[in-house]
Amino acid sequence: SEPLQACPFMETEILDTIATSQTPPATTAAHRRMRRLETMMLIRAYEERLVELQRGGAPGTCTSVGQEASAVGVVDALDARDRILTNHRSAA
């Protein structure tokens, strides 16, 4: 995989967490549930940081706080043949 590139909104520790979370596939149902929970918590931490930066004068953003499980569940169900097309909804 390609190395993660920093963007103005990503704190180094968040990038490091994402980069080091490339663990082997989960082997038990409990392990898979724990990985999904960790991913949801990472998404929440990232978006809460975006909100903090917005208060400090960074450009606005629409968060998906409270919707983390949807993203994690969808991506968890994908396999190598699936493709994702993302979209951005501007609130401006």
TORLUMNU-937673 format. One record per residue: x, y, z of N, C-alpha, C, O in turn. Coordinates in steps of 0.05 Angstrom, whole numbers, always signed. Example, Ala and Ser with C-alpha at 12.3 -4.5 7.8 and 13.67 -1.06 7.14 Angstrom:
# TORLUMNU-937673
<site n_px="+264" n_py="-114" n_pz="+156" ca_px="+246" ca_py="-90" ca_pz="+156" c_px="+264" c_py="-66" c_pz="+156" o_px="+285" o_py="-66" o_pz="+169"/>
<site n_px="+257" n_py="-45" n_pz="+142" ca_px="+273" ca_py="-21" ca_pz="+143" c_px="+258" c_py="+1" c_pz="+157" o_px="+268" o_py="+23" o_pz="+161"/>
END
This chain:
# TORLUMNU-937673
<site n_px="+17" n_py="-24" n_pz="+0" ca_px="+0" ca_py="+0" ca_pz="+0" c_px="+18" c_py="+25" c_pz="+0" o_px="+41" o_py="+24" o_pz="+8"/>
<site n_px="+6" n_py="+47" n_pz="-9" ca_px="+21" ca_py="+72" ca_pz="-11" c_px="+22" c_py="+85" c_pz="+16" o_px="+2" o_py="+82" o_pz="+32"/>
<site n_px="+43" n_py="+99" n_pz="+23" ca_px="+44" ca_py="+113" ca_pz="+48" c_px="+23" c_py="+135" c_pz="+50" o_px="+16" o_py="+147" o_pz="+30"/>
<site n_px="+13" n_py="+139" n_pz="+74" ca_px="-8" ca_py="+160" ca_pz="+78" c_px="+5" c_py="+188" c_pz="+76" o_px="+27" o_py="+192" o_pz="+86"/>
<site n_px="-8" n_py="+206" n_pz="+62" ca_px="+2" ca_py="+233" ca_pz="+59" c_px="-13" c_py="+251" c_pz="+79" o_px="-37" o_py="+248" o_pz="+82"/>
<site n_px="+1" n_py="+268" n_pz="+92" ca_px="-11" ca_py="+286" ca_pz="+111" c_px="-27" c_py="+308" c_pz="+97" o_px="-20" o_py="+317" o_pz="+75"/>
<site n_px="-49" n_py="+315" n_pz="+108" ca_px="-64" ca_py="+338" ca_pz="+99" c_px="-66" c_py="+357" c_pz="+122" o_px="-61" o_py="+349" o_pz="+145"/>
<site n_px="-73" n_py="+382" n_pz="+117" ca_px="-73" ca_py="+402" ca_pz="+139" c_px="-90" c_py="+394" c_pz="+163" o_px="-85" o_py="+404" o_pz="+185"/>
<site n_px="-110" n_py="+377" n_pz="+159" ca_px="-128" ca_py="+370" ca_pz="+181" c_px="-120" c_py="+345" c_pz="+196" o_px="-131" o_py="+340" o_pz="+217"/>
<site n_px="-101" n_py="+330" n_pz="+185" ca_px="-94" ca_py="+305" ca_pz="+198" c_px="-70" c_py="+309" c_pz="+217" o_px="-49" o_py="+317" o_pz="+208"/>
<site n_px="-74" n_py="+304" n_pz="+242" ca_px="-53" ca_py="+306" ca_pz="+262" c_px="-34" c_py="+282" c_pz="+258" o_px="-43" o_py="+261" o_pz="+249"/>
<site n_px="-9" n_py="+285" n_pz="+264" ca_px="+10" ca_py="+264" ca_pz="+260" c_px="+2" c_py="+239" c_pz="+275" o_px="+5" o_py="+217" o_pz="+265"/>
<site n_px="-8" n_py="+242" n_pz="+300" ca_px="-15" ca_py="+218" ca_pz="+315" c_px="-38" c_py="+202" c_pz="+303" o_px="-40" o_py="+178" o_pz="+305"/>
<site n_px="-56" n_py="+217" n_pz="+289" ca_px="-78" ca_py="+203" ca_pz="+276" c_px="-67" c_py="+188" c_pz="+252" o_px="-74" o_py="+165" o_pz="+247"/>
<site n_px="-50" n_py="+200" n_pz="+236" ca_px="-37" ca_py="+187" ca_pz="+214" c_px="-22" c_py="+162" c_pz="+223" o_px="-24" o_py="+141" o_pz="+211"/>
<site n_px="-7" n_py="+165" n_pz="+245" ca_px="+9" ca_py="+142" ca_pz="+255" c_px="-10" c_py="+120" c_pz="+264" o_px="-4" o_py="+96" o_pz="+259"/>
<site n_px="-32" n_py="+127" n_pz="+276" ca_px="-51" ca_py="+106" ca_pz="+284" c_px="-63" c_py="+91" c_pz="+260" o_px="-65" o_py="+67" o_pz="+261"/>
<site n_px="-70" n_py="+106" n_pz="+239" ca_px="-80" ca_py="+93" ca_pz="+215" c_px="-59" c_py="+76" c_pz="+203" o_px="-64" o_py="+53" o_pz="+195"/>
<site n_px="-34" n_py="+86" n_pz="+200" ca_px="-13" ca_py="+71" ca_pz="+187" c_px="-6" c_py="+46" c_pz="+202" o_px="+0" o_py="+25" o_pz="+190"/>
<site n_px="-7" n_py="+46" n_pz="+229" ca_px="+1" ca_py="+22" ca_pz="+244" c_px="-22" c_py="+4" c_pz="+249" o_px="-18" o_py="-18" o_pz="+261"/>
<site n_px="-46" n_py="+11" n_pz="+240" ca_px="-69" ca_py="-7" ca_pz="+245" c_px="-72" c_py="-28" c_pz="+223" o_px="-92" o_py="-42" o_pz="+222"/>
<site n_px="-53" n_py="-30" n_pz="+205" ca_px="-54" ca_py="-49" ca_pz="+184" c_px="-46" c_py="-77" c_pz="+195" o_px="-25" o_py="-87" o_pz="+188"/>
<site n_px="-63" n_py="-88" n_pz="+212" ca_px="-58" ca_py="-113" ca_pz="+225" c_px="-67" c_py="-136" c_pz="+207" o_px="-83" o_py="-132" o_pz="+188"/>
<site n_px="-58" n_py="-160" n_pz="+212" ca_px="-67" ca_py="-183" ca_pz="+197" c_px="-98" c_py="-186" c_pz="+200" o_px="-109" o_py="-176" o_pz="+219"/>
<site n_px="-110" n_py="-200" n_pz="+181" ca_px="-139" ca_py="-203" ca_pz="+183" c_px="-148" c_py="-215" c_pz="+209" o_px="-134" o_py="-232" o_pz="+221"/>
<site n_px="-170" n_py="-206" n_pz="+219" ca_px="-181" ca_py="-216" ca_pz="+244" c_px="-189" c_py="-245" c_pz="+240" o_px="-200" o_py="-253" o_pz="+220"/>
<site n_px="-183" n_py="-261" n_pz="+260" ca_px="-188" ca_py="-290" ca_pz="+257" c_px="-212" c_py="-300" c_pz="+273" o_px="-222" o_py="-322" o_pz="+267"/>
<site n_px="-222" n_py="-285" n_pz="+292" ca_px="-245" ca_py="-293" ca_pz="+307" c_px="-266" c_py="-271" c_pz="+305" o_px="-260" o_py="-248" o_pz="+299"/>
<site n_px="-291" n_py="-279" n_pz="+310" ca_px="-313" ca_py="-259" ca_pz="+310" c_px="-308" c_py="-237" c_pz="+330" o_px="-313" o_py="-213" o_pz="+324"/>
<site n_px="-298" n_py="-244" n_pz="+354" ca_px="-293" ca_py="-224" ca_pz="+374" c_px="-271" c_py="-204" c_pz="+365" o_px="-273" o_py="-180" o_pz="+370"/>
<site n_px="-250" n_py="-214" n_pz="+352" ca_px="-229" ca_py="-198" ca_pz="+342" c_px="-239" c_py="-179" c_pz="+320" o_px="-232" o_py="-155" o_pz="+320"/>
<site n_px="-256" n_py="-189" n_pz="+302" ca_px="-268" ca_py="-172" ca_pz="+281" c_px="-285" c_py="-150" c_pz="+293" o_px="-284" o_py="-127" o_pz="+284"/>
<site n_px="-301" n_py="-156" n_pz="+314" ca_px="-317" ca_py="-136" ca_pz="+327" c_px="-300" c_py="-115" c_pz="+340" o_px="-306" o_py="-91" o_pz="+339"/>
<site n_px="-278" n_py="-123" n_pz="+353" ca_px="-260" ca_py="-104" ca_pz="+365" c_px="-247" c_py="-86" c_pz="+345" o_px="-244" o_py="-62" o_pz="+350"/>
<site n_px="-239" n_py="-96" n_pz="+322" ca_px="-227" ca_py="-80" ca_pz="+301" c_px="-247" c_py="-60" c_pz="+290" o_px="-240" o_py="-37" o_pz="+285"/>
<site n_px="-272" n_py="-68" n_pz="+287" ca_px="-293" ca_py="-50" ca_pz="+278" c_px="-297" c_py="-27" c_pz="+298" o_px="-299" o_py="-4" o_pz="+290"/>
<site n_px="-298" n_py="-34" n_pz="+324" ca_px="-301" ca_py="-14" ca_pz="+345" c_px="-277" c_py="+6" c_pz="+344" o_px="-281" o_py="+30" o_pz="+346"/>
<site n_px="-253" n_py="-5" n_pz="+342" ca_px="-229" ca_py="+12" ca_pz="+341" c_px="-230" c_py="+31" c_pz="+317" o_px="-223" o_py="+55" o_pz="+320"/>
<site n_px="-240" n_py="+21" n_pz="+295" ca_px="-242" ca_py="+38" ca_pz="+271" c_px="-262" c_py="+60" c_pz="+275" o_px="-258" o_py="+83" o_pz="+267"/>
<site n_px="-285" n_py="+53" n_pz="+287" ca_px="-306" ca_py="+73" ca_pz="+292" c_px="-295" c_py="+95" c_pz="+311" o_px="-301" o_py="+118" o_pz="+308"/>
<site n_px="-280" n_py="+86" n_pz="+331" ca_px="-268" ca_py="+106" ca_pz="+350" c_px="-248" c_py="+124" c_pz="+337" o_px="-246" o_py="+147" o_pz="+343"/>
<site n_px="-232" n_py="+113" n_pz="+318" ca_px="-213" ca_py="+128" ca_pz="+303" c_px="-227" c_py="+149" c_pz="+286" o_px="-218" o_py="+172" o_pz="+285"/>
<site n_px="-248" n_py="+141" n_pz="+272" ca_px="-263" ca_py="+160" ca_pz="+256" c_px="-274" c_py="+182" c_pz="+273" o_px="-273" o_py="+206" o_pz="+266"/>
<site n_px="-286" n_py="+175" n_pz="+296" ca_px="-297" ca_py="+196" ca_pz="+315" c_px="-275" c_py="+215" c_pz="+324" o_px="-280" o_py="+239" o_pz="+324"/>
<site n_px="-252" n_py="+205" n_pz="+331" ca_px="-230" ca_py="+222" ca_pz="+341" c_px="-221" c_py="+241" c_pz="+318" o_px="-216" o_py="+265" o_pz="+323"/>
<site n_px="-219" n_py="+231" n_pz="+294" ca_px="-211" ca_py="+248" ca_pz="+272" c_px="-232" c_py="+270" c_pz="+267" o_px="-224" o_py="+293" o_pz="+264"/>
<site n_px="-257" n_py="+263" n_pz="+267" ca_px="-277" ca_py="+284" ca_pz="+262" c_px="-280" c_py="+304" c_pz="+284" o_px="-285" o_py="+327" o_pz="+280"/>
<site n_px="-276" n_py="+295" n_pz="+309" ca_px="-277" ca_py="+314" ca_pz="+331" c_px="-253" c_py="+333" c_pz="+329" o_px="-256" o_py="+357" o_pz="+336"/>
<site n_px="-231" n_py="+323" n_pz="+319" ca_px="-207" ca_py="+341" ca_pz="+315" c_px="-213" c_py="+361" c_pz="+293" o_px="-206" o_py="+385" o_pz="+295"/>
<site n_px="-227" n_py="+353" n_pz="+272" ca_px="-235" ca_py="+372" ca_pz="+251" c_px="-252" c_py="+394" c_pz="+262" o_px="-249" o_py="+418" o_pz="+255"/>
<site n_px="-271" n_py="+387" n_pz="+280" ca_px="-288" ca_py="+407" ca_pz="+292" c_px="-271" c_py="+427" c_pz="+309" o_px="-276" o_py="+451" o_pz="+308"/>
<site n_px="-252" n_py="+417" n_pz="+324" ca_px="-234" ca_py="+434" ca_pz="+340" c_px="-219" c_py="+453" c_pz="+321" o_px="-217" o_py="+477" o_pz="+327"/>
<site n_px="-209" n_py="+443" n_pz="+299" ca_px="-194" ca_py="+460" ca_pz="+280" c_px="-213" c_py="+481" c_pz="+268" o_px="-204" o_py="+504" o_pz="+263"/>
<site n_px="-237" n_py="+474" n_pz="+263" ca_px="-256" ca_py="+493" ca_pz="+252" c_px="-261" c_py="+516" c_pz="+271" o_px="-263" o_py="+539" o_pz="+262"/>
<site n_px="-263" n_py="+510" n_pz="+297" ca_px="-266" ca_py="+531" ca_pz="+317" c_px="-242" c_py="+550" c_pz="+317" o_px="-244" o_py="+573" o_pz="+324"/>
<site n_px="-219" n_py="+539" n_pz="+309" ca_px="-194" ca_py="+555" ca_pz="+309" c_px="-190" c_py="+570" c_pz="+283" o_px="-169" o_py="+583" o_pz="+280"/>
<site n_px="-209" n_py="+570" n_pz="+265" ca_px="-207" ca_py="+585" ca_pz="+241" c_px="-203" c_py="+569" c_pz="+216" o_px="-202" o_py="+581" o_pz="+194"/>
<site n_px="-201" n_py="+543" n_pz="+218" ca_px="-199" ca_py="+526" ca_pz="+194" c_px="-225" c_py="+526" c_pz="+179" o_px="-246" o_py="+532" o_pz="+191"/>
<site n_px="-225" n_py="+521" n_pz="+153" ca_px="-249" ca_py="+520" ca_pz="+137" c_px="-270" c_py="+501" c_pz="+149" o_px="-262" o_py="+481" o_pz="+162"/>
<site n_px="-295" n_py="+506" n_pz="+145" ca_px="-317" ca_py="+489" ca_pz="+155" c_px="-317" c_py="+461" c_pz="+144" o_px="-306" o_py="+456" o_pz="+123"/>
<site n_px="-330" n_py="+444" n_pz="+158" ca_px="-333" ca_py="+417" ca_pz="+150" c_px="-360" c_py="+406" c_pz="+160" o_px="-370" o_py="+415" o_pz="+181"/>
<site n_px="-371" n_py="+386" n_pz="+146" ca_px="-394" ca_py="+372" ca_pz="+156" c_px="-384" c_py="+345" c_pz="+166" o_px="-370" o_py="+330" o_pz="+152"/>
<site n_px="-389" n_py="+339" n_pz="+191" ca_px="-380" ca_py="+314" ca_pz="+202" c_px="-401" c_py="+293" c_pz="+199" o_px="-424" o_py="+298" o_pz="+192"/>
<site n_px="-392" n_py="+268" n_pz="+204" ca_px="-411" ca_py="+246" ca_pz="+205" c_px="-411" c_py="+233" c_pz="+233" o_px="-414" o_py="+209" o_pz="+236"/>
<site n_px="-407" n_py="+250" n_pz="+253" ca_px="-408" ca_py="+241" ca_pz="+281" c_px="-435" c_py="+227" c_pz="+285" o_px="-456" o_py="+238" o_pz="+279"/>
<site n_px="-434" n_py="+203" n_pz="+296" ca_px="-458" ca_py="+188" ca_pz="+301" c_px="-464" c_py="+168" c_pz="+278" o_px="-482" o_py="+152" o_pz="+281"/>
<site n_px="-449" n_py="+170" n_pz="+256" ca_px="-454" ca_py="+153" ca_pz="+233" c_px="-430" c_py="+135" c_pz="+228" o_px="-429" o_py="+123" o_pz="+206"/>
<site n_px="-412" n_py="+132" n_pz="+247" ca_px="-387" ca_py="+117" ca_pz="+242" c_px="-393" c_py="+88" c_pz="+236" o_px="-379" o_py="+76" o_pz="+219"/>
<site n_px="-413" n_py="+76" n_pz="+249" ca_px="-419" ca_py="+48" ca_pz="+244" c_px="-427" c_py="+43" c_pz="+216" o_px="-422" o_py="+21" o_pz="+205"/>
<site n_px="-441" n_py="+62" n_pz="+203" ca_px="-449" ca_py="+58" ca_pz="+175" c_px="-425" c_py="+55" c_pz="+157" o_px="-424" o_py="+37" o_pz="+140"/>
<site n_px="-405" n_py="+73" n_pz="+160" ca_px="-381" ca_py="+72" ca_pz="+143" c_px="-366" c_py="+46" c_pz="+149" o_px="-357" o_py="+33" o_pz="+130"/>
<site n_px="-362" n_py="+39" n_pz="+174" ca_px="-347" ca_py="+16" ca_pz="+181" c_px="-361" c_py="-10" c_pz="+171" o_px="-348" o_py="-28" o_pz="+160"/>
<site n_px="-387" n_py="-11" n_pz="+174" ca_px="-402" ca_py="-34" ca_pz="+166" c_px="-401" c_py="-38" c_pz="+136" o_px="-398" o_py="-61" o_pz="+126"/>
<site n_px="-404" n_py="-17" n_pz="+121" ca_px="-403" ca_py="-19" ca_pz="+92" c_px="-376" c_py="-28" c_pz="+82" o_px="-374" o_py="-47" o_pz="+66"/>
<site n_px="-355" n_py="-16" n_pz="+92" ca_px="-328" ca_py="-23" ca_pz="+83" c_px="-321" c_py="-51" c_pz="+92" o_px="-307" o_py="-66" o_pz="+78"/>
<site n_px="-330" n_py="-59" n_pz="+116" ca_px="-324" ca_py="-86" ca_pz="+126" c_px="-336" c_py="-108" c_pz="+108" o_px="-326" o_py="-130" o_pz="+106"/>
<site n_px="-358" n_py="-101" n_pz="+95" ca_px="-372" ca_py="-121" ca_pz="+78" c_px="-360" c_py="-123" c_pz="+50" o_px="-368" o_py="-141" o_pz="+35"/>
<site n_px="-342" n_py="-105" n_pz="+43" ca_px="-331" ca_py="-105" ca_pz="+16" c_px="-311" c_py="-128" c_pz="+12" o_px="-299" o_py="-138" o_pz="+31"/>
<site n_px="-308" n_py="-137" n_pz="-13" ca_px="-286" ca_py="-156" ca_pz="-19" c_px="-270" c_py="-144" c_pz="-42" o_px="-276" o_py="-122" o_pz="-51"/>
<site n_px="-250" n_py="-158" n_pz="-51" ca_px="-231" ca_py="-148" ca_pz="-71" c_px="-244" c_py="-140" c_pz="-97" o_px="-233" o_py="-124" o_pz="-112"/>
<site n_px="-267" n_py="-151" n_pz="-103" ca_px="-281" ca_py="-145" ca_pz="-129" c_px="-297" c_py="-119" c_pz="-127" o_px="-305" o_py="-108" o_pz="-148"/>
<site n_px="-304" n_py="-110" n_pz="-103" ca_px="-321" ca_py="-87" ca_pz="-100" c_px="-306" c_py="-61" c_pz="-105" o_px="-282" o_py="-59" o_pz="-100"/>
<site n_px="-321" n_py="-41" n_pz="-113" ca_px="-310" ca_py="-14" ca_pz="-117" c_px="-327" c_py="+6" c_pz="-102" o_px="-351" o_py="+2" o_pz="-98"/>
<site n_px="-314" n_py="+28" n_pz="-93" ca_px="-328" ca_py="+49" ca_pz="-79" c_px="-326" c_py="+75" c_pz="-94" o_px="-304" o_py="+81" o_pz="-104"/>
<site n_px="-348" n_py="+89" n_pz="-96" ca_px="-348" ca_py="+116" ca_pz="-108" c_px="-357" c_py="+135" c_pz="-86" o_px="-380" o_py="+133" o_pz="-76"/>
<site n_px="-339" n_py="+152" n_pz="-77" ca_px="-347" ca_py="+171" ca_pz="-56" c_px="-358" c_py="+196" c_pz="-67" o_px="-354" o_py="+202" o_pz="-91"/>
<site n_px="-372" n_py="+211" n_pz="-51" ca_px="-384" ca_py="+236" ca_pz="-59" c_px="-382" c_py="+255" c_pz="-36" o_px="-382" o_py="+247" o_pz="-13"/>
<site n_px="-381" n_py="+281" n_pz="-42" ca_px="-380" ca_py="+301" ca_pz="-22" c_px="-404" c_py="+318" c_pz="-24" o_px="-411" o_py="+328" o_pz="-45"/>
<site n_px="-418" n_py="+322" n_pz="-1" ca_px="-441" ca_py="+339" ca_pz="-1" c_px="-433" c_py="+366" c_pz="+12" o_px="-426" o_py="+367" o_pz="+35"/>
<site n_px="-434" n_py="+386" n_pz="-4" ca_px="-427" ca_py="+413" ca_pz="+6" c_px="-450" c_py="+425" c_pz="+21" o_px="-473" o_py="+424" o_pz="+11"/>
<site n_px="-444" n_py="+436" n_pz="+44" ca_px="-465" ca_py="+449" ca_pz="+60" c_px="-463" c_py="+479" c_pz="+58" o_px="-478" o_py="+493" o_pz="+71"/>
<site n_px="-445" n_py="+488" n_pz="+41" ca_px="-442" ca_py="+517" ca_pz="+38" c_px="-465" c_py="+530" c_pz="+23" o_px="-465" o_py="+554" o_pz="+18"/>
END
